[in-house]
Amino acid sequence: MVFRTLARLTGEREGLEDMAQETFLRLFRALPHFRGEARLSTYLYRIIVNVVNDEFRDRKKARLTASIDDDQARGLAQSGAGPAVLAERAQMQQAVENALQQMAPADRVILTLHYQEGRSYEEIAAILDSPMGTVKTHLYRARERLKFIMKEWSR
């Protein structure tokens, strides 16, 4: 049932083993929280749908990243950016990644959702189950903390 549903939802035959394994792993982890208000098969279907949604999101993100990298490479090639400019941009990108790793998880999440994933305030509020004002405040504060960390890098 799991393989059949995964195949139908994805329209593919490749990668089903990994997705099925992820499905059963999530089911195993979630079973202690199963309240029995629905049939176990309903619960399992929801997990399958979530696994497929996560897979599609990851694929889309990979395609977007590849597309952005290709666009940046074409733009840099056309702009005639020299090795020094390319090196500086790479250093800056690495510094931002390092700064994000130094931040609290909540700050990392909100900055990543907004700037790297391109999520709107409304989407972030729904994802984090927080009011819009709270999202804006947390995003502002996280941005300020990132600026502070990045000032240390620029010294």
C-alpha positions as CSV (number, residue, x, y, z in Angstrom):
1,M,0.0,0.0,0.0
2,V,2.8,2.4,0.8
3,F,4.8,1.7,-2.4
4,R,1.6,1.9,-4.5
5,T,0.6,5.2,-3.0
6,L,4.0,6.7,-3.3
7,A,4.2,5.6,-6.9
8,R,0.9,7.1,-7.7
9,L,1.6,10.4,-5.9
10,T,5.0,10.8,-7.5
11,G,4.4,9.2,-10.8
12,E,7.8,7.6,-10.6
13,R,9.4,4.2,-9.8
14,E,12.8,5.5,-8.8
15,G,13.5,6.5,-5.2
16,L,10.4,4.8,-3.8
17,E,12.5,2.7,-1.4
18,D,14.0,5.8,0.2
19,M,10.6,7.5,0.5
20,A,9.0,4.3,1.9
21,Q,11.8,4.0,4.4
22,E,11.2,7.6,5.5
23,T,7.5,6.9,5.7
24,F,8.0,4.0,8.1
25,L,10.6,5.8,10.1
26,R,8.1,8.7,10.6
27,L,5.3,6.3,11.5
28,F,7.5,4.6,14.0
29,R,8.4,8.0,15.6
30,A,4.8,9.2,15.5
31,L,3.1,6.1,16.9
32,P,3.5,7.2,20.6
33,H,1.5,10.3,19.7
34,F,-1.3,8.4,17.8
35,R,-4.5,9.1,19.7
36,G,-6.6,6.5,17.8
37,E,-9.2,9.1,16.7
38,A,-8.7,8.0,13.1
39,R,-7.8,4.7,11.6
40,L,-4.1,3.9,11.4
41,S,-4.3,3.8,7.6
42,T,-5.6,7.4,7.6
43,Y,-2.6,8.3,9.8
44,L,-0.3,6.5,7.5
45,Y,-1.7,8.2,4.4
46,R,-1.1,11.6,6.0
47,I,2.5,10.6,6.6
48,I,2.9,9.4,3.0
49,V,1.5,12.7,1.7
50,N,3.9,14.7,4.0
51,V,6.9,12.6,2.8
52,V,5.9,13.2,-0.9
53,N,5.4,16.9,-0.2
54,D,8.8,17.1,1.4
55,E,10.4,15.3,-1.5
56,F,8.8,17.6,-4.0
57,R,9.9,20.7,-2.0
58,D,13.5,19.4,-1.8
59,R,13.5,18.7,-5.5
60,K,12.2,22.2,-6.2
61,K,14.7,23.7,-3.9
62,A,17.5,21.8,-5.7
63,R,16.3,22.9,-9.1
64,L,16.0,26.5,-7.9
65,T,19.5,26.5,-6.4
66,A,20.9,25.0,-9.6
67,S,19.0,27.6,-11.6
68,I,20.2,30.5,-9.4
69,D,23.8,29.2,-9.6
70,D,23.5,29.0,-13.4
71,D,22.0,32.5,-13.6
72,Q,24.8,33.8,-11.4
73,A,27.5,32.1,-13.4
74,R,26.1,33.5,-16.6
75,G,25.7,37.0,-15.0
76,L,29.3,36.9,-13.7
77,A,30.6,35.7,-17.1
78,Q,28.8,38.5,-18.9
79,S,29.7,41.2,-16.4
80,G,33.4,40.2,-16.7
81,A,33.8,39.9,-12.9
82,G,37.3,39.0,-12.2
83,P,38.7,36.4,-9.9
84,A,39.0,38.9,-7.0
85,V,35.3,39.8,-7.2
86,L,34.3,36.1,-7.4
87,A,36.5,35.3,-4.4
88,E,35.1,38.1,-2.4
89,R,31.5,37.1,-3.1
90,A,32.3,33.5,-2.2
91,Q,33.9,34.7,1.1
92,M,30.8,36.8,1.9
93,Q,28.5,33.9,1.2
94,Q,30.6,31.7,3.5
95,A,30.6,34.3,6.2
96,V,26.8,34.6,6.1
97,E,26.5,30.8,6.3
98,N,28.9,30.8,9.3
99,A,27.0,33.7,11.0
100,L,23.7,31.8,10.6
101,Q,25.3,28.8,12.3
102,Q,26.3,30.9,15.2
103,M,22.7,32.2,15.7
104,A,20.0,30.7,17.9
105,P,17.9,28.1,16.0
106,A,14.8,30.4,16.1
107,D,16.7,33.2,14.4
108,R,18.2,30.8,11.9
109,V,14.7,29.4,11.0
110,I,13.1,32.8,10.5
111,L,15.9,34.2,8.5
112,T,16.2,31.1,6.3
113,L,12.4,31.0,5.7
114,H,12.3,34.6,4.7
115,Y,15.5,35.2,2.8
116,Q,16.6,31.8,1.6
117,E,13.3,30.1,1.0
118,G,11.5,33.3,0.0
119,R,8.5,32.8,2.3
120,S,6.2,35.7,3.0
121,Y,5.3,37.0,6.4
122,E,1.9,35.2,6.1
123,E,3.5,31.9,5.2
124,I,6.0,32.2,8.0
125,A,3.2,33.0,10.5
126,A,1.4,29.8,9.4
127,I,4.5,27.7,9.5
128,L,5.5,28.9,12.9
129,D,2.0,29.1,14.2
130,S,2.6,32.7,15.3
131,P,0.8,36.0,14.8
132,M,2.0,38.2,12.0
133,G,3.3,40.9,14.3
134,T,5.4,38.4,16.2
135,V,6.9,37.1,12.9
136,K,7.8,40.7,11.9
137,T,9.4,41.4,15.3
138,H,11.4,38.2,15.4
139,L,12.6,38.7,11.8
140,Y,13.7,42.3,12.6
141,R,15.6,41.2,15.8
142,A,17.2,38.2,14.0
143,R,18.3,40.6,11.2
144,E,19.8,42.9,13.7
145,R,21.7,40.0,15.4
146,L,23.0,38.9,12.0
147,K,24.2,42.4,11.2
148,F,26.1,42.4,14.5
149,I,27.7,39.1,13.8
150,M,28.6,40.2,10.3
151,K,30.3,43.4,11.6
152,E,32.7,41.1,13.5
153,W,33.5,39.4,10.2
154,S,34.2,42.6,8.4
155,R,36.8,43.7,10.9
